[in-house]
């Protein structure tokens, strides 16, 4: 099998769509289809099944995807790693949660250590990072990690919605509301699905999206309500432009929150500058204050 075949398959598997993969890779759709077909013939199994405009992964396709992604991630990092100069130090930060806090965190650290640069990624399959920030259910934890903070999960709605007038939103209040949800896989979706199921509540999901920028815009447009973390999207909470028409309300669900962790690589001695950044990050998150967000 050829490297380009695995690369084409990985992009097609990411979107389960040949057209979107072709656009990202700047190649033709037939090129990707032929590469995947050749890969299937060599391995002897079907990797994808056509389903309308989409190509659903088979069980074998998902197994191959899980094996290929870490390999491709490591290979794609080689050029950057080879170009790192001796006079500049780099920290590889995998930011899977609290993404809107990361720019401010890096800016403040850069004021102290301007000679250090960052390679910031957001890839669950990535390997070779120095520090990873991600979240999970409060009762869960990650090995080789330290908890940075706990944060409540709130309900976001338009300010002219009847829900905005309530001090606490109940599940009965949400029975007929359209929900905008992040795609399955992240901690917010995982926790909300679990808690809703425990409470016997089935949300009326009208929209799904892959990133919180789109989700927040859809709430602002009045397309539905959404689950929103208390601190991690602080930039939008503090700003006026993005939340002029949106307010956040606590939901009447016990322990409706998540925990954000900093994870260190397992069995790896870190460079002094990485250790310094870890300590700085812990101090930074300890200063994150609750803002006046219930309006």
C-alpha positions in Angstrom: 0.0 0.0 0.0 1.1 3.6 -0.8 1.3 6.5 1.6 -0.9 8.6 -0.6 -3.6 5.9 -0.5 -3.7 6.0 3.3 -3.8 9.8 3.3 -6.6 9.9 0.8 -8.6 7.2 2.8 -8.0 9.1 6.1 -9.4 12.4 4.6 -12.4 10.6 3.1 -13.0 8.8 6.4 -12.9 12.0 8.3 -15.8 13.5 6.4 -17.3 10.3 5.0 -17.5 12.3 1.8 -15.3 12.0 -1.2 -16.1 15.5 -2.5 -15.1 17.2 0.8 -11.9 15.1 1.0 -11.0 16.1 -2.6 -11.5 19.8 -1.8 -9.2 19.6 1.2 -6.5 17.7 -0.6 -6.8 19.7 -3.8 -7.1 16.6 -5.9 -10.0 15.2 -8.1 -12.7 13.0 -6.7 -11.8 10.1 -9.0 -8.2 10.1 -7.7 -9.5 9.5 -4.1 -12.0 6.9 -5.2 -9.4 5.0 -7.2 -6.9 5.2 -4.2 -9.5 3.8 -1.8 -10.5 1.1 -4.3 -6.9 0.0 -4.7 -6.5 -0.1 -0.9 -9.6 -2.2 -0.5 -8.4 -4.7 -3.2 -4.9 -5.0 -1.5 -6.4 -5.5 2.0 -9.2 -7.6 0.8 -12.1 -5.9 2.6 -14.6 -3.1 1.9 -13.6 0.1 3.8 -16.5 2.3 2.8 -20.1 1.9 1.5 -21.8 4.5 -0.6 -24.8 6.0 1.1 -26.3 8.8 -1.1 -23.8 11.6 -1.2 -21.9 10.1 1.7 -19.6 7.1 2.1 -20.2 5.4 5.4 -17.2 3.6 7.0 -17.5 -0.2 7.4 -16.4 -1.9 10.6 -13.1 -2.7 8.9 -12.8 0.9 7.7 -13.1 2.3 11.2 -10.4 -0.2 12.4 -8.1 1.0 9.6 -8.9 4.7 10.4 -7.9 4.2 14.1 -4.6 2.7 13.0 -3.8 5.1 10.3 -4.5 8.5 12.0 -1.7 8.4 14.6 0.8 7.3 11.9 -0.2 10.1 9.5 -0.2 12.7 12.3 3.4 11.7 13.2 4.5 11.9 9.6 2.9 15.2 9.0 4.7 16.6 12.0 8.2 15.7 10.6 8.7 18.8 8.4 8.0 21.1 11.3 10.2 19.2 13.7 13.0 19.1 11.2 12.8 22.9 10.8 12.9 23.8 14.5 15.9 26.1 15.0 18.4 25.8 17.9 17.6 29.4 18.9 13.9 28.9 19.3 12.1 26.4 21.5 8.7 24.9 20.7 5.9 23.4 22.8 3.4 21.2 21.2 0.0 21.8 22.7 -3.0 19.6 21.9 -6.0 21.7 22.9 -9.1 19.5 22.9 -11.0 21.6 25.5 -11.1 25.2 26.7 -10.0 26.4 23.3 -11.0 30.0 23.8 -8.8 30.3 26.9 -5.7 29.0 25.0 -4.8 32.3 23.1 -4.8 34.3 26.3 -2.9 31.6 28.1 -0.2 31.6 25.4 -0.1 35.4 25.2 0.6 35.7 29.0 3.2 32.9 28.9 4.8 34.5 25.8 5.2 37.7 27.8 7.4 35.9 30.3 9.1 33.5 27.8 9.1 35.3 24.4 11.7 32.8 22.9 9.2 29.9 23.1 6.8 29.2 20.3 3.8 26.9 20.2 2.5 24.4 17.8 -1.2 24.3 18.7 -3.3 21.4 17.4 -6.8 20.0 18.1 -6.5 16.4 17.1 -7.8 13.5 19.3 -5.7 11.1 17.3 -2.5 13.1 17.6 0.6 11.7 19.2 3.9 13.4 20.1 2.4 16.4 21.9 4.0 17.9 25.0 0.9 19.0 26.8 -2.8 18.1 26.2 -5.8 19.9 27.6 -9.1 18.0 27.5 -12.2 17.4 29.6 -14.4 14.6 30.9 -17.1 13.6 33.3 -16.5 14.9 36.8 -16.1 11.4 38.2 -13.6 10.3 35.6 -10.0 11.2 35.3 -7.0 10.8 33.0 -3.8 9.1 33.9 -0.7 11.3 34.3 -2.9 14.4 34.6 -3.8 17.3 36.9 -7.3 18.8 37.2 -7.4 22.4 36.0 -11.0 23.3 36.9 -14.6 22.1 37.2 -17.2 24.0 35.3 -21.0 23.9 35.1 -22.8 23.3 31.9 -25.5 25.9 31.2 -28.2 26.5 28.7 -27.8 29.1 26.0 -30.8 30.7 24.5 -31.8 34.0 22.8 -32.4 36.9 25.1 -35.9 37.4 23.7 -36.8 33.7 24.5 -39.3 33.0 27.3 -36.5 30.8 28.8 -34.4 33.9 29.3 -36.8 35.1 32.0 -36.4 32.1 34.1 -33.8 31.9 37.0 -33.4 28.1 36.5 -34.5 26.2 33.5 -36.2 22.8 34.1 -36.3 19.9 31.7 -40.1 20.4 31.4 -39.3 23.9 30.0 -37.2 22.2 27.3 -39.6 19.6 26.1 -40.6 21.4 23.0 -37.3 23.3 22.4 -35.1 22.6 19.4 -31.5 21.7 20.4 -28.3 22.5 18.6 -25.7 20.0 19.6 -22.0 19.4 19.0 -21.2 16.3 17.1 -20.8 13.2 19.3 -17.3 12.6 20.6 -16.6 15.6 22.7 -17.1 15.9 26.5 -20.0 18.3 26.3 -22.0 16.0 24.1 -21.0 12.9 26.1 -22.0 14.5 29.4 -25.3 16.0 28.2 -26.3 12.8 26.5 -25.6 10.8 29.7 -27.3 13.3 32.1 -30.4 13.7 29.8 -30.7 9.9 29.7 -30.5 9.6 33.4 -33.2 12.2 33.8 -35.4 10.4 31.2 -35.3 13.4 28.9 -34.9 13.1 25.2 -33.8 16.4 23.6 -35.4 17.4 20.3 -32.2 17.7 18.3 -32.8 19.9 15.3 -29.1 20.6 14.3 -25.7 19.1 14.8 -22.4 20.9 14.1 -18.7 20.1 14.5 -17.4 23.2 16.2 -18.7 25.6 18.8 -18.2 28.7 16.7 -21.0 27.6 14.4 -23.1 26.4 17.4 -22.9 29.8 19.1 -23.9 31.6 15.9 -26.9 29.3 15.4 -28.1 30.1 18.9 -27.7 33.8 18.2 -29.8 33.3 15.0 -32.6 31.8 17.1 -32.4 28.4 15.6 -32.5 26.6 19.0 -30.9 26.2 22.4 -27.6 24.6 23.3 -25.5 23.3 26.2 -22.8 25.9 27.0 -19.8 25.5 29.4 -19.4 28.1 32.2 -15.8 29.2 31.7 -14.2 27.6 28.7 -16.0 29.9 26.2 -15.1 32.9 28.3 -13.9 35.1 25.4 -17.5 35.1 24.1 -18.9 35.6 27.5 -16.8 38.7 28.2 -17.3 40.2 24.8 -20.3 42.1 23.8 -20.6 41.5 20.1 -21.1 37.7 20.1 -23.5 37.5 23.0 -25.6 40.6 22.6 -28.6 38.5 21.8 -27.8 35.4 23.9 -28.1 34.6 27.6 -27.0 31.7 29.7 -29.2 29.9 32.3 -28.5 27.1 34.8 -30.3 23.9 34.1 -32.1 22.0 36.9 -29.9 18.9 36.5 -27.8 17.6 39.5 -24.0 17.8 39.0 -24.4 19.0 35.4 -20.7 19.9 34.9 -17.4 18.7 33.5 -13.8 18.6 34.6 -10.9 20.0 32.5 -7.5 18.3 32.8 -3.9 18.9 31.8 -2.4 15.7 30.6 1.4 15.0 30.4 2.9 12.4 28.1 3.2 9.0 29.8 6.7 7.8 30.7 8.5 10.8 29.1 10.9 13.2 30.7 9.8 16.7 29.7 12.0 19.6 28.8 12.4 22.4 31.4 10.4 24.9 29.3 7.5 22.4 29.1 7.5 21.9 32.8 7.5 25.7 33.2 4.5 26.0 30.9 2.6 23.3 32.8 3.1 25.1 36.0 2.1 28.4 34.4 -1.0 26.8 33.0 -2.1 25.5 36.4 -1.7 28.9 37.9 -3.5 30.6 35.0 -6.6 28.3 35.3 -6.6 28.9 39.1 -7.2 32.6 38.4 -10.1 32.0 35.9 -13.0 33.7 37.7 -16.7 33.1 37.4 -18.2 36.0 35.4 -21.6 37.5 35.6 -23.2 35.3 33.0 -26.7 34.7 34.2 -28.7 37.4 32.5 
